[in-house]
Amino acid sequence: MGPQPNRTAQCPLEGSVVVTPPRRGHSGNPQHRAGDSNVAGLAARKAAARLLAAVIDARTPLDGLTDNEHGHPQYKALDGRDRALVRAILVTALRHRMTIARLLSKRLEKPLPPNATALSHILHVAAAQILFLDVPDSAAVDLAVTHAKSDPRTTRFSGLVNGVLRSLARAKQEELAPALAATSEAPQWFVERLTAAYGAEKTRAILAAHRHEAPVDFTVKADSALWAERLGGIVLTTGTVRVEKLAANVTDLPGFADGAWWVQDTAASLPARLFGGIKGQRVADLCAAPGGKTAQLILAGAEVTAVDTSKNRLARLAQNLDRLGLTAELVPTDLLDYRPARLFDAVLLDTPCSSTGTVRRHPDVPWTKTMADVEKLAALQRKLLAHAVTLVRPGGRIVFSNCSLDPIEGEELYSAFLTETPGVIDDPIRPGEFADLDPFLTSVGTLRTTPADMVLESPGISGLDGFFAARMRRSF
Ligand SMILES: C[S@@+](CC[C@H](N)C(=O)[O-])C[C@H]1O[C@@H](n2cnc3c(N)ncnc32)[C@H](O)[C@@H]1O
């Protein structure tokens, strides 16, 4: 049996990490429940195929579909264990989509017609279970066949579903490893963008890293060594505490209630450090929610104003700061409309972006985003940055960051911005200025991390979110 995804990590500070491995015996066998005309486990598989359709065919982000309050009705109708199973199936089906497609297509005489999406999703949902999850093969196959029979679009293909999936189950020991080795686990547009930016070898390493669930990183208020011991993790060179697999939900871990730490990928913790000493300074955190960087700036001694356009996300930031025992001024507004009475000593702008640096956590991103989205987001970021630099006093520093791997949202945007913007000068990060950041400095003094960086003993404990950060100064 292959690796078993067993949790879903969420945005920094935003919520708990759920630890619910799909187990044999639950929602596994398609027997009838007493007094229930539904086949056990079928509703979960139907929901998984329905949500996979929403991600692949309608480019709907998975997080929204699986939100416990506002998610898809078919998902919300499931109990907690089935929701966890559906998430595990979907994350796996998306993370390994190209390998699954390769092994399925070997078993089809000719490719499925483009309009056979319902059939394709049933096959992918079952294949994810057969190849990677701890679900008995017979249950995965039988439920897929029952599902196919129950849907008028697929009922005539139930024999094909049965034949293809049984063949896959028989051959997986022999065929899975070579298929994984031969497959680039991403859509073509994404592979091309990565290759253009990083070259073939690094792209292979990034895509290999995307096959693994990200470990969980904690930024601690103090005493990383102590918290590493209490949480069962290690201390990274950056001071972050890293845990490969959590033993409990985040909210149940020691230190959560006391506000001793928050969940934040170590790459996400780097931009706020680039100001150097900010004790007593007035600092604006723009696009601040859910507040990981706000917390860092406050702990560094700054007087922080946190700005975000989303009232809901700002409310979550308020809750997070409250738990951590920290305070900031909160301003719910579109940044482009924000005109504070006084200019700030420093400004951090962590922009909304394509999130292509977070594929380990969000394997739907390459399938829901397009190059047109990346370009649109780059244009928005350029506008936000142009406004952000007007909010800092002459001589003050600005840090611009995002979690995209694409240079048109990072290196290229920044270089063009400097050329086109009078009154703003580059303030490159110097080698040795922050010794632990040297491995991530570019030749021009910007910061670049990728999931292929921070290689430790095993893939499960390695990697960083993809981040770009640059530092500049207002000259007049
Ligand atoms: C990448 S997240 C920020 C993460 C945050 N800096 C942290 O470290 O926790 C981007 C944020 O930008 C906000 N945002 C998007 N467009 C905005 C705008 N025009 N003005 C202000 N905030 C905006 C979103 O609501 C979202 O909370």
PDBQT file of the ligand as one rigid body, heavy atoms in Angstrom, charges set to zero:
ROOT
HETATM    1  C1  LIG A 501      -1.608  36.254   1.114  1.00  0.00    +0.000 C 
HETATM    2  S1  LIG A 501      -2.893  36.777   2.118  1.00  0.00    +0.000 S 
HETATM    3  C2  LIG A 501      -2.025  37.624   3.373  1.00  0.00    +0.000 C 
HETATM    4  C3  LIG A 501      -1.412  36.732   4.421  1.00  0.00    +0.000 C 
HETATM    5  C4  LIG A 501      -0.941  37.539   5.619  1.00  0.00    +0.000 C 
HETATM    6  N1  LIG A 501      -0.031  38.596   5.259  1.00  0.00    +0.000 N 
HETATM    7  C5  LIG A 501      -0.275  36.671   6.667  1.00  0.00    +0.000 C 
HETATM    8  O1  LIG A 501       0.939  36.612   6.737  1.00  0.00    +0.000 OA
HETATM    9  O2  LIG A 501      -0.992  36.029   7.453  1.00  0.00    +0.000 OA
HETATM   10  C6  LIG A 501      -3.531  38.138   1.188  1.00  0.00    +0.000 C 
HETATM   11  C7  LIG A 501      -4.569  39.007   1.902  1.00  0.00    +0.000 C 
HETATM   12  O3  LIG A 501      -4.787  40.144   1.076  1.00  0.00    +0.000 OA
HETATM   13  C8  LIG A 501      -6.116  40.596   1.283  1.00  0.00    +0.000 C 
HETATM   14  N2  LIG A 501      -6.432  41.496   0.162  1.00  0.00    +0.000 N 
HETATM   15  C9  LIG A 501      -6.676  41.163  -1.129  1.00  0.00    +0.000 A 
HETATM   16  N3  LIG A 501      -6.902  42.272  -1.856  1.00  0.00    +0.000 NA
HETATM   17  C10 LIG A 501      -6.794  43.335  -1.020  1.00  0.00    +0.000 A 
HETATM   18  C11 LIG A 501      -6.929  44.740  -1.180  1.00  0.00    +0.000 A 
HETATM   19  N4  LIG A 501      -7.222  45.271  -2.362  1.00  0.00    +0.000 N 
HETATM   20  N5  LIG A 501      -6.771  45.525  -0.099  1.00  0.00    +0.000 NA
HETATM   21  C12 LIG A 501      -6.472  44.979   1.116  1.00  0.00    +0.000 A 
HETATM   22  N6  LIG A 501      -6.346  43.653   1.319  1.00  0.00    +0.000 NA
HETATM   23  C13 LIG A 501      -6.498  42.834   0.269  1.00  0.00    +0.000 A 
HETATM   24  C14 LIG A 501      -6.901  39.301   1.352  1.00  0.00    +0.000 C 
HETATM   25  O4  LIG A 501      -8.127  39.496   2.019  1.00  0.00    +0.000 OA
HETATM   26  C15 LIG A 501      -5.943  38.388   2.116  1.00  0.00    +0.000 C 
HETATM   27  O5  LIG A 501      -6.254  38.390   3.487  1.00  0.00    +0.000 OA
ENDROOT
TORSDOF 0
